Amino acid sequence: MTSRRDNRRRLRAVLVAGAMFTALLVATVPAGAQGSDGAASNDYLIVTLTGSPAAHDDSTFTHGRFDSTSQGFARALDRMQRQHARFADRLASVAPGAEIVDDFFVTANAVVVKRNGASASAIRSISGVLRTADSTLYKPDMNLSLGLIGADTYWATFGGSRASAGSGVKVAVIDSGIDPNHPFFSCKDVNFGGVYFSGQGILPGVASASAIFGPGYTPGPGDPLYFSSEHGTHVAGTIGGCITTITLPSSDLSDVWNETELSGVAPGAELWDYNVFPFIGAGMVAFGGSAFSHDIAEAIEDAVLEGMDVINMSLGGGVQGPHDFLGEVSNAAVAAGVVVVASNGNEGDDPYTVGSPGSASEVIGVGATTNAHRLIAQVTTPGGVYEAAVGEFDDFDGLSHTFIDWPGTDNQACTSGVADASLAGEIVLISRGTCSFSQKMDNAKAAGAYGVIVYNNQAGDPIPMARTAGFDDFIPAVMVSQGDGATLEDEVPTTATVTPRIVVPATPNLLTDFSSRGPAPFTHIVKPDVVAPGENILSSVIRFTPFGVTGHSWELFSGTSMSAPHVAGTAALLLESSGWTPAQVKSALVTTATDLGYTVWEQGGGLINVPAAADASVFFYPSNASFGVFKGNAPANGSIDIEIDGGSCSANASGSFVSASVSGATLTVEFNGARTAPSAMYDGYVEVDCGVDGTYHLPWLAVVDR
């Protein structure tokens, strides 16, 4: 069996050869965010030779996969090695000072030449050279998510400037507090750095704070008791962070630091801070970092009263029946003229896992897709090298530590069961499951552990782990896959070295494993409404202890908490000059989104497309056709009339038992499952052609439960 170390060696070769892949990413990055450095036309030349590399040679494949042990690869390698040797001999003649620093045989038939001042044209003249190209330096693709939703195209196409995009739009961030002193908000030069703070009803626990700190004490902006986590500052940065140049470590474990330019979706938007998770909040203290629904609802109410245009809630909880209180309050805020955006939840890929308030009918519920990069760490033991997902917990130091299994009776570490400080300096292996990641780290830290490796309890890739406020969980932690966890279980006790985080390319626009799926519980309506990048999103964070903020930083967080602010920022862009209603904003986002090929109950309308949404001129109310559930042996038949605002349109529906037609300003969608449609979730899209006014697609969903 191929070892993980062998796989890592091949991965390194692929990444070294991956300049072509990285170049593909450049076209989608906002202007100035990354690309070639003027000085990057340096002394290195990539020389591609004639003849196919091994990966393009059918004889090197076994059972449809490249096989490094095949006779075909041995022959191809011998051919290319002789070709490279001839090139080296000729290079020594035409460019005596040049040297070959790398060879590629699998993904490319090429060499990398350090010219040392030699003429590129002389090297290009060598027989057998197909083409040459300068080896170009690229900055990390940290803010690539904005390009994935087309925010960069919007900035360039719809007038104004990137810096002012979203100007005059008030966005309420109902979260854990925004640090106005973070450099990501430095362009907002009024009222605490342009970050506004609501004064009424959003600090549960003020009475207890007064009792502790004296009469009349109210924690506020800048107070160490105001912030409960990095979460709110990160979310706010994605919505409306200023254009900021930051430095970040490169992805090759070197000591080189690179500059990259970052901003939120709508850098000109006003950010209003509604902190429902302060350190002294009753829910925070007594219920493990939570906030009560009524406190959140009060923040929504204040936001409406204070004239907010957009509300972002990167938070969620269980849906409390068909008349969920927080959902109904959120719907009311929409009726009051506020665009309300909420995360869909991080409960994974089972249906009906969407949470409240994202489940509410008028709220724009947002699922999460992958970014074009990902964070990993490498776990090295005597038995192999394993790839681990990096989340919100601390980095490892890259040094060797004793590595053991969690010694408690509960291998999930959800109860302590281990004497304090008994694991001093050790890394412990713990299973995912039952309790929060923060609870596991808290228990491990109390036992003296240096760090934690969690292994997944289900098939698939490991996931980036998120922190939960209210725990003493500041220790290094990463997650490996279920299979690698089983292997590590067989190895421990042993030693392990875990690298700090590194950034590697990833496939963008895939639905993440953690993104909650619909339909909405109880109501069975389409959820999520749309999806947006939510994995490894770079934004602003604070570093703090319970006694004060200790510094500002930048981190990649993952979760639907990170996808929702992409949509909230987009809503600010759409509202800036359009005067659209919340229903128009939702319609534009849903009906112009990019279909990623998932079901409606996984992706809603699809991945938001900012310029397409801004160009919408026909709107639909509602923006989907949710038929609900048909139970028993009754005929599964339903009809929904959707109002068309603007345009002369025709319609066609895709999927089973469905049809669509347009009469005047009414789109009628019918589901005719009768008694023949078996139990299943039926879904698809109604494609609406409005001629010169564009084409739109509306998701539809029907649940049959016999």
N, C-alpha and C positions, 0 to 999 in steps of 0.2 A: 504494500500500500504506500502511496506517495505520502511523505511526511509533510507537516506544515512548514518545516524549515525549507524543504525543496520548493514548496509553493511560494514562500516568501521570496526566495532567491529569484524565482521566475517573475514574481510581481515586481521586484526591483528592476529587472531588465525591461519589463513592459513600461514601467513608469519612466525610466530613462529614455526609452524610445518614444514616450508618449507626448512629445512636443506637438505631434500632429493632432492628437486628441485635445490637448490644451488649446491649440489654435482654434479648434471648433467652438470652444467656449467663449472666445473673445468677442464674437459678433453679438452676443447677447448681454454683454456687460455694459452698464452705463458708462457714458463717455467719461474718460479720466479715471475710471476705476481700475483698469488694468490694461496691459498690452505691452508692446515692445518699449524698452528703454532706449533712448537715443544712443547711450553708450553700450547698449547690449549687442550692437553689431560688433561684437568683440572679436577676439582672436580665434574663436572656435568656429569651425566649419563642419556642417553635416554633409557628408558625401555619400549619396546613394549610387550604388553600382548596378549595372545591368543584371538581369536575371532575378527570378522570383525568390523571396525569402521562404523559409520552411513553412510558415503558416499559410502560404498560397500554393503549396505543393500537395496535391491529393495523396501522394504516396506516403506522406508523413502522418496520415490520419488512421486511427483505429476506432471502429464503431462510431464514426462521426465526430471524433475529437482528436485534436493534435496529440501525438504520442511521441514523447522524447526518447522512448526506448525502441522505436520502430526502425527497421532496416532502411526505410525511406528517408527518415531523418538523418541517419548515419551517412547515407550517400549525399544528401543535400548539404549536410554540414561539411563533409569532405570537399565537395565542390566549391562552396563559398570560402572555406578556409584557404584553399589554394588560390582562389581569385583575390582574396584579401592580401595574401602574401605577395602576389604579383604587383598589386597596387602599392604595397609598402616598398617594394624594391624600386618601383618607378618614382615614388614620392621622394625617396632618398636621393634620387638623381636630380629631379626638377626643383625640389625645395629641401635642400639639405638640413635646414634648421627645424623643419616641421616634424611633429611627432603624432602618432596615432594614440589616442587616449581611450578609445572604446570601440567595440565591434558589436554589430547587431546581426543575428542570424535567423531569428524566429519571426519577429514582427516586422522586420525590415532587413534588407540586404545592404548594410551601410556601415560606414566608419565615421568616427568623429576625429577630426584633425585639429590639433592646436597649431596654428600657423606659425607662431613665433616670428611674425613679420613677413612670412613668405607670401607670394602673390596668389590670391585666390584664382585668378585666371590661369596661372600655371598649373595649379592642382586640377582645375576644371578640364585642362587639356589632356590629362592622362587617359589613355585608352581604357575603356570599360566604365568610365564615369557616366552615369545617366543624368544626374543633376546635383547641384550643390545648393545649400541654403545656410545663412548665418544661424548659429544657435542663439535664439533670442530669449532674454530674460522676461519672465512673466511674474507679475505680482499675484498674491493669493486671490482666488475668486470668492472672497468672503461675502460680498454683497450681491452675489449673482442672482439671488432670489428676486430682486427688483427687475432684473432683465427677463426673468422667466414669466413674469406677469405683464410685461410690456410697459412698465412705468417709464423706462428710459425713452421709449418711442413716444409716449404721451408727452413727456417734457419737451421733446424736440418738435412735436407736431402741432400741439394745441396752443401755441403762443405762450407769452410770459416767459418765465425762467424756472429752472429747477429749484433755485433757492426760494422763490416766492410761491411755488406750487402749493395750493391749498390755503392761500392767504385769506384771512377773515373768517375762516371756518373754525368753529369751536368744537373740539373733540374732547369728550369726557372720558377719562381713563379710570374706570372703576376697578381698582386693583389694590396693590399693597404699598402704594406711595411712590412718588417720583422725586428723585433727588435733583433739584433745580440747579445745583452747582456742578453737575456732571458736564464735562466739555461738549458733550453731544447736544447740549441745549444752549451753547454760548451765543448763538445768533439771536436768541429770543431775549431782548434786552429790556423788557418791562416786567414789573411785578414778579419778583423772584426769578429773574432770568427768562421771562416769557412763559413760565409754567404757572398756571393759576390754581389757587387752592380754594375749594369750597369750604365755607365756614359752618354749615349747619348739618347736624344730625348724622355725620358719617364717622364718628369716632366712638364706637361703643366701648364703654369702660372708662369714660372720662371721670365718672364719679369715683371709681376706685383709684384712678390716678390722683385725683384731688385729695383723697384720703391719705395717700402715701406721701405726696409731695407738697401738700398744703392747699388751703382753700383757693379755688379759682384756677388751679393749674390745668391747662389744656395743651397737650402736645401738638405741635404744628410743624411746618416745613423747617428742616434743618435740625429738629430735635431728634436725638437718638432713639427716642421711644416712638417716633412717628413711623419710621420705616420698619417693615417686618421681614422683607427679603429683597433680593435683587430683581424680583419678578416685574414689579410695576415699572421700574426704570427701564428695563429691557423692552417691555411692551411699548412704552411711550416712545422709545428711540426708534422702533420700527415704524410707528405711525408718523412721527414728525421730527425726527432727529435732524439737526443741521448738517450741511455739507461739511465733513470733517475728515482731515487726513490723519490717519493713525498708523502706528507701527505694530506689526505682528510677526511672530516667528515663521520662518519658511517651513516648508513641508518635508524637508529632507534631513531633519535632525541636526542640521548644522547650526552654527552660532550666528548665522546671517539673519538680520531682521529686515523686513521689507515694509515699505510704505504702501498703503492702499487708501482709496477714498471711499467714504461711506456716507450715506444719508438715509433718512426715513423715506417713506413713500411720498409724503407731503411735507417737505421741510418748512413751508410757510404757515402751516396750520397752528392754531392756538391749542395748547395742551392744558386741560383742566384736570386737576388731580382730586379724585374722590377716593380716599384711602379707607377701605372697609376692612383692612387687615392690619391695623396698627399693633405694635407689640403689646399694648395694654388692653386690647380688646377682649371682651369676655369670651368670645368664641375662640380667639387666638390662644388664650391662656388655658381655658378649661377643656377645649375640644380640639386639641392638636392642630392648631394653625388654621382654624375655620372662621367663617363669618356667618352670622345668621341671615336667613333669607330676608327678614324684615329690615335688617340693617342695609343690605344691598338694595332692597326695594326703596328704602328711604333715600339712598344715594341717587337712584334713578329719578325719584320724585324731585330731588333738589336739582338734578341736571336739567329736567324739563323746566323747572321754575327759573333757573338761571340762564335759560336761553341756549342750551347746547344744541348743536346741529347733528352731532354724531355721538353715540355712546359705544364704547368698546368694553366688553366684559370677557376677559380671558380667564374665565372661572366657570365652574359648573358643579352640579350635584344631581342627585336622583330626581326623576320626574315624579311629582307628587300627585298622581292621578290626572284625569282629563281636565281638571281645573287647577292646574299648578299655579300657585300664587305668584311666584316670581315671573313665570311665563306670562301670566295675564297682565301683570304690571308692565312688563316689557312691551307687550302688544299695545298697551295703552299709551306708552311713550311714543310708539310709532304713530298711533292715531293722532297724537299731539304734534306730530311734525318732525320727530327726531328719528334719524336712521339708527337702528339698534343692531349691533353686530356682536355675536357671541361665539366662543369656541364650542366645537361639537362634542368634545370630550376625548379622553385618551384611554378608552376601555377596550380597544382592540377590534378585531375583525368580525365579531359576532353581530348579527342583526339586533336591532332594538337596544343598542347601547348608548345612543345619543343622550346627553344630559340636559338638564334645565339650566339656564333659560334658552339655550340654543334650540330647544325643541319647540319653542313657541312659534305659532304660524306666521306672524309678521316679522319676526326676528330673522336676520340673515345668519343662519347657522353655518359654520365654516369647518370643513375637514382639512386634513393636512396631507401635503405631498412632499416628495423628497427634493432636496436642493441638488446642485450639480457638484457638490463636494460633500465630504463627510469627515468626521473626526474619528480617528482610531488610536488605540494604543497597542503595543505589542507585548504580549506576556510570554516570557521565555523561561522554560524550566529545563531540567536535564533531558526531559522526554520530547521536547519540541517547542515550536513557536506558534502562538495562537493569536488571532486577531480579536480585539475587544472593542466594544462600542464605548465611547466617552460621552458622558452627560454633564450634569451640573456639579458633580462632586470634584474634590481637589485632585490635582495631578500627582502621580507617583514621582519618586525621585530618581528612577533609573538605576537604583542600586539593588544588590541582592539582599533578600530577606528570607527568613524561615517562612515556609508556606505550609499551613495546616488546614484540616477540616474544622469547621465550627464545632467546638467540643460540647456544646449544650445538647440537651435532648431534642431540641427543635432545630432541624438543619436549616430552617428558614430564618432563624435568629429573631423571631418575633417576640420572644420573651428572653430576658437576659440569661438567667440560669447559669451564669459563668461569673466566677469571683472577679471583682474589680482588679484591674491591672495584671491579671494572670497571663494575659497574652501579649505582654509588653514587647513592642517592636515587630510583631509578627503580622503576616498577611493571612487572612482567613478566607476560606471558600464557603460561600453561602448560597442556598437556592433562592431563586425568585419565588414569590407567592405569599398569599395571606395578608401581610401587612405592607405598609409603605416602605419604599427604599430608605427613607430617612429614619424610620424606626429601626431598621436593620443596622444602619450605620451608627445610630445612637447607642444601641446595645453593644456593638462591636467596639466602639470607642470607649465605652465605660469599662469594658474588659481589658483595655489597654492595647488593642490591636492597632498596628500602624496603618493598615489598609485592608480593603475588602475586594475580592473578586466574586461577583455574583454570576451564577450561570442560569440561563433561561430555563423555564419549566415547560416550554412548548417549542415545537419545531419552528425553524425559520431563523432569520438573522437575530443577533442580539440587538437590544434597543438602547438608545441613550437614556440614562436614568435621570429623572427629575427629582429635585428636592421638595420637601414639604416644610413650610415654615413651622417654627415652634420646637424643633429638635436640635440637640447638640450633635450635629452630624458632619462636622467639618473634618473629614479624613478622606484620603484618596480612595476612589472606588471606580470600577469599570465592570462591564458585563460581557461574558463570553456566551457562545451558543450552547444549546442543550447538549449537542454531541461533544463539543469540546469540554463541557463541564463534566460529562461522564468520564472522559479520558483523564481529566485532572483529578477526579475522585479516586481513580486507580493509582495516581502518582503520589498523592499526599500521604504522609508528610515528606516534604522535599524542600527545595529552595526555588524562589521565583524572582525574576527581575521584570518590572513593568516600566516601559518607557513613558515619558510625558506624551501628551497628545500630539499627533501629527495630522496634517490635512492631506487627503488624497482625493482624486476625482471620483465622482459617483454618477450614476444615471439619474437625471432629473425627471420630475413629473410622474413619478410613480406614487401610488397611494401608499402611505406609510402603514406599517403593521399596527401602530398604536391608535390610528385615527378611528374614532367611534363611527359605527355605521347606523343608518336608519333602518326602517322608518322610525318616526317618533313614537315612543310608547304611548299607549292608550288611544291616540288620535290616528295613528298609522299614516300620517302625512309625509310628504317628501322631506327628508333630511339626510345629509346636509343639503343646504341650498346650493353651495359652491364649495370648491376646495382652493387652497392657496399653499405656497411653500411654508412648511412648518417644522422641517428637520434641519438641524445645524444652522440656525439663523443667527447671524452676528449682530449684536446690538450692545447698548450700554448697560453696565451693571455697577453696583456699589459694593465695596468690601467693608464690612462692619462687624462689630461685636454688640452685645446688648447695651454697651456703654458708649457707643459712638461710631460714626462712620470713619473708617480707617483709610479709605482711598477709592479711586474710581478706576474702572477697568472695562474690558470688552470681552464678551464671552459668546460662544455658540450654544444656544439653548434649543431644545426640541420639544414639540407638543403642539396641540391645536391652539394653545395659548399664543404660540408664535405665528400661526397662520391667520388668526382673527385680525390682528393689527394690520396685516397687509390689506385686508378688505376694508377696515376702518379708514386707513390712510387713502385708499382708492376712493371711498365714498367722499372724503374731503375734497379730492381732486374733482370729482364729478359735480359736487355742489358749488364749487368755487365760482363758477360763472353761469351755471345752467338754470338755477332756480328750481331744480327738480324737486318733486315730493319724495318722501321715503319709498313709496310704492314704485315710482319711476326709477329710482336708484336701484332698488332690488330687481326690478324687471330687466333693466339694462345689464346688470351684472350676471343674472342667471341666464338670460336668453342669448347672450353673445359669448358665453364662456366656451372654452375649448373642450370638446369631448375627448377624454383620455382613454375611452374604451372600457370603462368600468360600468357597473350597474347604476341605475339612478339612486338606489338606496345607499350606494357607496360614495358617489361623487356629486349627486344633484345635477346641476347644469354642467359642471365640469370646472376646469381651471380658469380662474378669472383672467380676462383679457382687457387690460385697462384701455388701450386706444379703441378697441372695438366697442366697449361699453360707452365710452365718451362720444362715439359716433352714432349711437342709437338714436333713431327718430320715431320709432314705433314702440309703444309700451303695452304691456299685457297685465290685466288684473283679474285673478291672481296670476303669478308668473309660473305656475305649474298646475297640473291637473291631478289632484290627490283624491282618489276614489274611496279611500278608507278600506275597511275590511268587510268582506261578504262571508257570513257564517252559515253553517248548516247546509241544508239542501235547497235553500231559497235561490232563485235565479241571481246570478252574479252580473247584474245589469246596472249601469249607472250612466248619467249624462251630466256634464259640467259645462256651463256657459262661462266663457272668459271674455271680458271686455277688451276690445282693441282700441287703443288711443293713437290715432294717426294712421295714414297709409291705406292703400287698397290692396288686400292680401288674399292669398289662397293658401290652403293647408293640406298636408298629407302626414299621416301618422305611421310610425314604425312600431312593430311589436304584435303580439298575439291578441286577438279579440278586440282590437281598437280601431276606431275610425275618427276622422276629423273633417270638419267642413266650416266654411265661413259664409255668414249671411250678414251683409252690411258691416256693422262694427262689432259683431259677435262671433267669436270662435267657439264652436261646439265640439267637445271631445266626448266620444261615447265608448264605453266598455261593455261589450256584449258577450260575457262568458256564459250566460244562461246557466243551465245545470250541467253543462259539459266541461267547463273549466275545472280541472282538478286543483287541489290545494297547492298553492305556490304564490310567489310574489311575481307579478307581471309588471314589466316596466318598459320604457322606451322614450322616444322623443317625437313631438309634433313639430314638423318642419314647416315654417310659415314663410312664404315668399311674398314680399311686399314690393317687388319690382325695384324701382329706383331708390326706394326707402330701405332697402336691404333685406337680408334673410335672417330669420331668428329661429331658435329651437327652444321648445318648452318641454321640460321633463314631465312624464306622467307615471303614475304608480297605482296599482290595484293589488290588494291582498285578498286571496281566497283561502279560507280556512274551513274546510268541510268537517 
